[in-house]
């Protein structure tokens, strides 16, 4: 009678864990590829700083999305929230003349959108995909309506410095923002009870409920945070561009999802990586910048991002089945 050899526990662990490092391996390979093919046009300090700066809003949204996907949910409304929050901040800034009032207005709008998403998902037990798909259209319509499709300039020097145009210790302020939010997100997800509850709900909501976790409160908290993260990204766009328009963030959803999934967060929930999402954001920004230097069009860049997401989803689902 023949016997079939079974994989050793060490081999099984290697199979299950290698996907955690895909984003880091991919980042190094793509970096080396562009360094060789683009030469000095890519491999210089200005380009590297631009890559990190352009990745900042994506990084901040990615941190919020890590929490959402770790729940086993999804938030499709973040791109629209970016635009509405940026416009709300710009309008409030024009009306009040106070930079902090503009920032507060933008953050409150994002928090409200996230809270509404959370209420419909928890109170009415609706799928997050359908709820956020609906609010994506609703919020996009409000962003277009609020200023009648007109852009709103941001002329307050303090606002522009704090939220996009300034430098601190020689480092662009956008990079500092992304670092702060990434560290905060990592601390909450890995070091605080709230993060443990998020992962527990994503892994098995019923078991988490039996263990005493307030599942509805966790979901509401996570979607509110996702809205705030998107709002902050919108405010940073407004500060960097010295203005806001309804088109801000419309193309960011794909990049955010790609960064988070490639970074090792499981679509089915129960596993999330803030560090992986940050590297994934830089990875996507580097690809966009490198392809732009290579002469590819925006449409071709979108095709490449779509292929990356498809591969990342495949790896994520295969990894979940193998656990």
C-alpha positions in Angstrom: 0.0 0.0 0.0 1.5 3.3 -1.1 1.4 6.3 1.2 1.3 9.9 0.2 3.8 12.2 1.9 2.3 15.1 3.7 4.0 18.5 4.0 5.9 19.1 7.2 4.6 21.8 9.5 7.6 23.9 8.6 6.8 23.6 4.9 3.2 24.4 5.5 4.2 27.5 7.4 6.5 28.7 4.6 3.7 28.2 2.1 1.3 30.2 4.2 3.7 33.0 5.2 5.5 33.7 1.9 2.6 35.9 0.7 3.3 38.4 3.5 6.5 39.3 1.8 5.2 39.5 -1.8 4.9 43.3 -1.6 8.4 43.8 -0.4 9.9 41.5 -3.0 7.8 43.2 -5.7 8.8 46.6 -4.5 12.5 45.8 -4.7 12.2 44.1 -8.1 10.2 47.0 -9.6 12.6 49.6 -8.1 15.6 47.8 -9.6 13.7 47.5 -13.0 13.0 51.3 -13.1 16.5 52.1 -11.9 18.0 50.2 -14.7 15.6 51.2 -17.5 15.1 54.9 -16.5 18.5 55.5 -15.1 19.2 58.9 -13.6 15.6 60.1 -14.5 14.3 57.7 -11.8 17.3 57.2 -9.5 17.6 60.6 -7.9 16.5 62.1 -4.6 13.9 64.5 -6.2 12.1 61.6 -7.9 12.1 59.4 -4.8 10.7 62.3 -2.7 8.0 62.9 -5.3 7.0 59.3 -5.2 6.7 59.3 -1.4 4.8 62.7 -1.5 2.4 61.5 -4.2 1.8 58.3 -2.2 0.8 60.2 1.0 -3.0 60.5 0.4 -3.2 56.9 -0.8 -1.2 55.8 2.2 -3.6 57.5 4.6 -6.7 56.1 2.9 -5.0 52.7 2.8 -4.6 52.7 6.6 -8.3 53.2 7.0 -9.0 50.5 4.4 -6.8 48.0 6.2 -9.2 48.2 9.1 -12.3 47.9 6.9 -10.9 44.8 4.9 -9.7 43.3 8.2 -13.4 43.3 9.2 -14.2 41.4 6.1 -16.0 44.5 4.7 -15.3 47.0 2.0 -15.7 50.8 1.6 -16.3 51.9 -2.0 -17.2 55.5 -1.0 -13.7 56.7 0.0 -12.9 58.3 -3.4 -16.1 60.4 -3.3 -15.6 61.3 0.3 -12.2 62.7 -0.7 -13.8 65.2 -3.1 -16.7 66.2 -0.8 -14.4 66.7 2.2 -11.9 68.7 0.2 -14.7 71.0 -1.2 -16.3 71.4 2.3 -12.9 72.4 3.7 -12.3 74.9 1.0 -15.8 76.4 1.3 -15.6 76.6 5.1 -12.1 78.2 4.8 -13.5 80.9 2.4 -16.5 81.6 4.7 -14.7 81.8 8.0 -11.1 82.7 7.0 -9.8 80.3 9.7 -7.6 77.4 8.6 -8.7 75.2 11.4 -12.4 75.7 10.6 -11.8 74.4 7.1 -9.9 71.4 8.3 -12.6 70.6 10.9 -15.4 70.9 8.4 -13.6 68.5 6.0 -13.0 66.0 8.8 -16.6 66.2 10.1 -18.0 65.5 6.6 -15.8 62.4 6.3 -16.8 61.2 9.7 -20.4 61.7 8.9 -20.2 59.7 5.6 -18.4 56.9 7.5 -20.9 57.0 10.3 -23.8 56.8 7.9 -22.2 53.8 6.2 -21.7 52.1 9.5 -25.3 52.7 10.7 -26.8 51.2 7.6 -24.4 48.2 7.7 -25.0 47.5 11.4 -28.5 48.6 12.1 -30.1 47.3 8.9 -27.6 44.5 8.4 -27.0 45.4 4.8 -23.9 44.3 2.8 -21.1 46.9 3.0 -20.6 46.5 -0.8 -24.1 47.7 -1.6 -24.2 50.4 1.1 -21.0 52.0 0.2 -21.7 51.7 -3.5 -24.9 53.7 -2.9 -23.2 56.3 -0.8 -20.4 56.5 -3.4 -22.9 57.8 -5.9 -24.7 60.0 -3.3 -21.5 61.6 -2.0 -20.2 62.2 -5.6 -23.5 63.9 -6.5 -23.2 66.2 -3.4 -19.6 67.0 -4.3 -20.8 68.1 -7.7 -23.8 70.0 -6.4 -22.1 71.9 -3.5 -20.2 74.2 -5.9 -22.0 73.6 -9.1 -19.0 71.8 -10.7 -16.8 74.7 -9.9 -13.4 74.4 -8.3 -12.7 76.3 -5.1 -9.3 77.9 -4.6 -7.5 77.7 -1.3 -5.4 80.8 -0.6 -4.8 80.6 3.2 -1.0 80.2 3.5 -1.3 78.4 6.9 -3.7 75.8 5.6 -1.6 75.2 2.5 1.6 74.8 4.6 0.1 72.5 7.2 -1.9 70.3 4.7 0.3 70.0 1.7 2.8 72.7 0.7 5.1 72.9 3.8 8.3 71.2 4.8 9.4 70.2 8.3 13.1 69.4 8.9 13.6 69.4 5.2 10.9 66.7 4.6 7.6 67.5 2.8 4.8 67.8 5.3 2.8 65.2 3.3 5.3 62.6 4.2 5.1 63.5 7.9 1.3 63.2 7.7 1.5 59.7 6.1 4.1 58.6 8.7 2.0 59.8 11.7 -1.2 58.1 10.4 0.6 54.9 9.6 2.2 54.7 13.1 -1.1 55.5 14.7 -2.9 52.8 12.6 -0.2 50.2 13.4 -0.4 51.0 17.1 -4.2 50.6 17.2 -4.3 47.5 15.1 -1.4 45.7 16.8 -1.1 47.1 20.3 -4.6 48.1 21.4 -7.6 46.1 22.3 -9.6 47.8 19.6 -7.4 46.4 16.9 -7.7 42.9 18.4 -11.4 43.2 18.3 -11.3 44.3 14.6 -9.3 41.2 13.7 -11.5 39.0 15.8 -14.7 40.2 14.1 -13.1 39.8 10.7 -12.0 36.3 11.5 -15.3 35.1 13.0 -18.0 37.6 13.9 -20.2 35.1 15.8 -17.3 33.8 17.9 -16.3 37.4 18.6 -19.8 38.2 19.7 -19.9 35.2 22.0 -16.6 36.3 23.5 -18.1 39.7 24.5 -17.0 41.8 21.6 -19.5 44.5 20.6 -19.5 43.7 16.9 -21.8 46.5 15.9 -19.8 49.1 17.7 -16.6 47.8 16.1 -18.0 48.0 12.6 -19.4 51.5 13.3 -16.1 52.7 14.6 -14.1 51.2 11.7 -16.3 52.8 9.0 -16.2 56.1 10.8 -12.4 56.0 10.9 -12.4 55.1 7.2 -14.4 58.2 6.4 -12.1 60.4 8.5 -9.0 58.9 6.7 -10.6 59.7 3.3 -11.4 63.2 4.5 -7.9 63.8 5.7 -6.6 62.7 2.3 -9.0 65.1 0.6 -7.8 68.0 2.9 -4.2 67.1 2.0 -5.1 67.2 -1.7 -6.7 70.6 -1.2 -3.6 71.9 0.6 -1.1 70.5 -1.9 -3.0 71.7 -5.0 -4.2 75.0 -3.3 -7.7 74.2 -4.3 -10.5 71.6 -4.4 -12.6 70.2 -7.1 -15.3 67.5 -7.4 -12.8 65.2 -9.4 -10.4 64.8 -6.5 -10.1 61.1 -5.4 -12.2 59.7 -8.2 -9.3 57.5 -9.4 -7.9 56.6 -6.0 -10.1 53.6 -5.0 -8.3 51.2 -7.3 -4.9 52.4 -6.1 -5.9 52.1 -2.4 -7.4 48.6 -2.8 -4.3 47.5 -4.7 -2.0 48.9 -2.1 -3.8 47.2 0.8 -4.4 43.8 -0.8 -0.8 43.6 -2.2 0.3 44.6 1.3 -1.0 41.5 2.8 -4.5 42.4 4.1 -7.0 39.6 3.5 -10.1 40.3 1.6 -12.1 37.8 3.7 -11.1 39.5 6.9 -9.1 38.5 10.0 -5.7 39.6 8.8 -4.3 43.1 8.2 -1.0 44.8 7.7 -0.4 48.5 8.1 3.2 48.3 7.2 2.4 46.2 4.1 -0.2 48.8 3.1 2.3 51.6 3.4 4.8 49.7 1.2 2.0 48.9 -1.1 1.1 52.6 -1.5 4.7 53.4 -2.3 4.8 50.5 -4.7 1.7 51.8 -6.6 3.1 55.3 -6.6 6.5 54.1 -7.9 4.8 52.1 -10.7 2.7 55.2 -11.7 5.8 57.4 -11.7 7.9 54.9 -13.5 5.3 54.2 -16.2 4.9 58.0 -16.6 8.6 58.4 -17.1 8.4 55.5 -19.6 5.8 57.4 -21.7 2.8 55.3 -20.8 -0.6 57.0 -20.9 -3.1 57.2 -18.0 -5.2 54.5 -19.5 -2.2 52.2 -19.8 -1.3 52.9 -16.1 -4.9 51.9 -15.1 -4.5 48.6 -17.0 -1.3 47.8 -15.1 -3.0 48.6 -11.8 -5.9 46.4 -12.7 -3.6 43.5 -13.4 -1.8 44.0 -10.1 -5.2 44.0 -8.2 -6.2 40.8 -10.0 -3.0 39.1 -9.0 -3.2 40.4 -5.5 -6.8 39.1 -5.0 -5.8 35.7 -6.4 -2.9 35.5 -3.9 -5.1 36.7 -1.0 -7.9 34.2 -1.6 -5.5 31.3 -2.1 -3.7 32.2 1.1 -7.0 32.3 3.0 -8.0 28.8 1.6 -4.7 27.4 2.6 -5.0 28.5 6.3 
